[in-house]
Every structure is written in C-alpha cells, then in structure tokens.
Amino acid sequence: MADLDAPCAPNELFAVVGDLERYPDWLSIVPRAVPDGVGDDGAPAWAVELRGRLGPLARSKRLRMVRTVDDAPTHVRFERREHDGRDHSAWVLDASVHEHPDGSRLEMRLHYGGSFGGVLLERMLRDEIERSKPRLLALLAGAAR
C-alpha cells in the first residue's frame, strides 16, 4: 500500500486516479493507457502497457483493465479482464480517497497474482510509487490553476 496527502479537494484527486487514461501523466510504469471499450458489465475498459526496470532487468506487459468499482469520489478499483478466454494472473489496482485536514489523502493498493518477479517486482513497484508522488502533486497543482 502507498499513501499520499494532497492539498486539493477529494473530488479533484479522484478525477485523476479514477481514470486510467490519466496515469501516464504521472506514473512512469504506465507509459500508455487508452480506452478499450467496456467490460462485460458495461464498465469502461482500458488497454494498458506496464513497463518497469530494476537495474539491468526491463520488463513490459500489456493488459486490459476494467473499472470494477466506481464509488466517486471516494473509491475506485480496476481489475484485469482480458478478452481471449484464457486464464491470466490477477492485476488489481484499488484507490481510496478521503478528506484530510490539509485536503485529501490517497491510499493505493496494487495486487499482482502472478509468480513472475516476486520480491523484485514488488520492490520495483514500491520504488516507482515513491517516485510518482511529486509528479502526481505537480499534476494536481497544475489542474488547480
């Protein structure tokens, strides 16, 4: 889990984390996220590319994510839902936004259900989340102008 305190209203923060198409603006492990129709329940879907590097190791992954929970402006969840009929490792991104004395607080959880990478993948994700915080705050500050 990662958290971030932001000097903005919860609905402003939620507008950024509730739309995967905005993630490439602040989260470098997501260089691409484009609309990809809808899920089985009619919820929006995105084709997402994930890219990471840990030392000399680089890895890229393409997956389809569907917004499975949309309780704006407090909670959103995206889950992997492919169209190819095969079983795939789970990817779940869950974000909660709450009021905070200085604005709002974001709590994010990313779960990967596969076996590739294990501890290395978790470390890379944790490091990237820390690096993304200033970019997210800068994006929010620019939106407030």
C-alpha positions as semicolon CSV with decimal commas, in nm:
position;residue;x (nm);y (nm);z (nm)
1;M;0,000;0,000;0,000
2;A;0,107;0,356;-0,068
3;D;-0,047;0,677;0,051
4;L;-0,023;1,045;-0,038
5;D;-0,157;1,362;0,120
6;A;-0,257;1,619;-0,141
7;P;-0,356;1,985;-0,093
8;C;-0,673;1,957;-0,301
9;A;-1,034;1,852;-0,263
10;P;-1,102;1,477;-0,274
11;N;-1,303;1,509;-0,596
12;E;-1,002;1,674;-0,771
13;L;-0,771;1,391;-0,665
14;F;-1,031;1,131;-0,758
15;A;-1,066;1,281;-1,107
16;V;-0,701;1,186;-1,170
17;V;-0,685;0,842;-1,006
18;G;-1,031;0,734;-1,124
19;D;-0,936;0,746;-1,494
20;L;-0,659;0,513;-1,616
21;E;-0,610;0,730;-1,924
22;R;-0,452;0,992;-1,693
23;Y;-0,198;0,756;-1,533
24;P;0,075;0,805;-1,798
25;D;0,080;1,173;-1,693
26;W;0,220;1,084;-1,352
27;L;0,302;0,713;-1,318
28;S;0,600;0,619;-1,536
29;I;0,539;0,243;-1,516
30;V;0,221;0,317;-1,717
31;P;0,351;0,472;-2,040
32;R;0,023;0,401;-2,220
33;A;-0,342;0,363;-2,122
34;V;-0,610;0,407;-2,385
35;P;-0,984;0,339;-2,381
36;D;-1,068;-0,016;-2,491
37;G;-1,446;-0,045;-2,497
38;V;-1,632;-0,179;-2,198
39;G;-1,625;-0,479;-1,969
40;D;-1,895;-0,747;-1,951
41;D;-2,096;-0,529;-1,713
42;G;-2,067;-0,218;-1,931
43;A;-1,794;-0,055;-1,718
44;P;-1,515;0,131;-1,902
45;A;-1,203;-0,061;-2,001
46;W;-0,850;0,043;-2,096
47;A;-0,564;-0,118;-2,285
48;V;-0,271;-0,061;-2,051
49;E;0,101;-0,102;-2,105
50;L;0,315;-0,152;-1,796
51;R;0,690;-0,102;-1,823
52;G;0,948;-0,131;-1,550
53;R;1,320;-0,151;-1,497
54;L;1,514;-0,276;-1,199
55;G;1,886;-0,246;-1,260
56;P;1,966;-0,424;-1,587
57;L;1,628;-0,602;-1,595
58;A;1,349;-0,447;-1,801
59;R;1,003;-0,589;-1,842
60;S;0,695;-0,481;-2,035
61;K;0,341;-0,612;-2,004
62;R;0,019;-0,534;-2,188
63;L;-0,313;-0,597;-2,024
64;R;-0,675;-0,492;-2,033
65;M;-0,813;-0,330;-1,720
66;V;-1,180;-0,269;-1,638
67;R;-1,312;-0,030;-1,374
68;T;-1,499;-0,271;-1,145
69;V;-1,578;-0,027;-0,863
70;D;-1,667;0,339;-0,916
71;D;-1,782;0,500;-0,591
72;A;-1,681;0,853;-0,688
73;P;-1,528;1,047;-0,525
74;T;-1,402;0,801;-0,264
75;H;-1,321;0,459;-0,414
76;V;-1,222;0,312;-0,749
77;R;-1,093;-0,033;-0,845
78;F;-0,952;-0,159;-1,173
79;E;-0,911;-0,531;-1,246
80;R;-0,757;-0,724;-1,529
81;R;-1,021;-0,861;-1,768
82;E;-0,886;-1,000;-2,095
83;H;-1,097;-1,096;-2,398
84;D;-0,901;-1,401;-2,513
85;G;-1,080;-1,661;-2,300
86;R;-0,757;-1,772;-2,126
87;D;-0,673;-1,760;-1,758
88;H;-0,439;-1,475;-1,664
89;S;-0,267;-1,361;-1,347
90;A;-0,469;-1,112;-1,150
91;W;-0,380;-0,743;-1,153
92;V;-0,588;-0,527;-0,920
93;L;-0,542;-0,157;-0,858
94;D;-0,753;-0,018;-0,574
95;A;-0,759;0,352;-0,480
96;S;-0,941;0,524;-0,193
97;V;-0,962;0,899;-0,145
98;H;-1,057;1,054;0,188
99;E;-1,084;1,403;0,328
100;H;-0,777;1,509;0,520
101;P;-0,712;1,823;0,728
102;D;-0,486;1,961;0,451
103;G;-0,705;1,849;0,160
104;S;-0,727;1,481;0,076
105;R;-0,546;1,152;0,127
106;L;-0,496;0,885;-0,137
107;E;-0,442;0,522;-0,043
108;M;-0,349;0,288;-0,328
109;R;-0,301;-0,085;-0,338
110;L;-0,168;-0,281;-0,632
111;H;-0,200;-0,659;-0,628
112;Y;-0,033;-0,889;-0,878
113;G;-0,139;-1,253;-0,855
114;G;0,132;-1,400;-1,077
115;S;0,458;-1,566;-0,994
116;F;0,696;-1,364;-1,214
117;G;0,930;-1,131;-1,029
118;G;0,802;-1,178;-0,674
119;V;1,010;-0,965;-0,438
120;L;1,187;-0,784;-0,724
121;L;0,858;-0,680;-0,882
122;E;0,720;-0,561;-0,550
123;R;1,036;-0,357;-0,488
124;M;1,020;-0,200;-0,834
125;L;0,654;-0,107;-0,786
126;R;0,717;0,037;-0,439
127;D;1,010;0,245;-0,569
128;E;0,808;0,373;-0,864
129;I;0,516;0,471;-0,641
130;E;0,751;0,679;-0,429
131;R;0,897;0,847;-0,739
132;S;0,547;0,918;-0,875
133;K;0,427;1,119;-0,574
134;P;0,589;1,451;-0,676
135;R;0,461;1,407;-1,035
136;L;0,105;1,348;-0,910
137;L;0,124;1,650;-0,679
138;A;0,256;1,866;-0,967
139;L;-0,025;1,746;-1,194
140;L;-0,282;1,833;-0,925
141;A;-0,125;2,175;-0,868
142;G;-0,142;2,247;-1,243
143;A;-0,508;2,143;-1,254
144;A;-0,591;2,379;-0,967
145;R;-0,470;2,687;-1,162
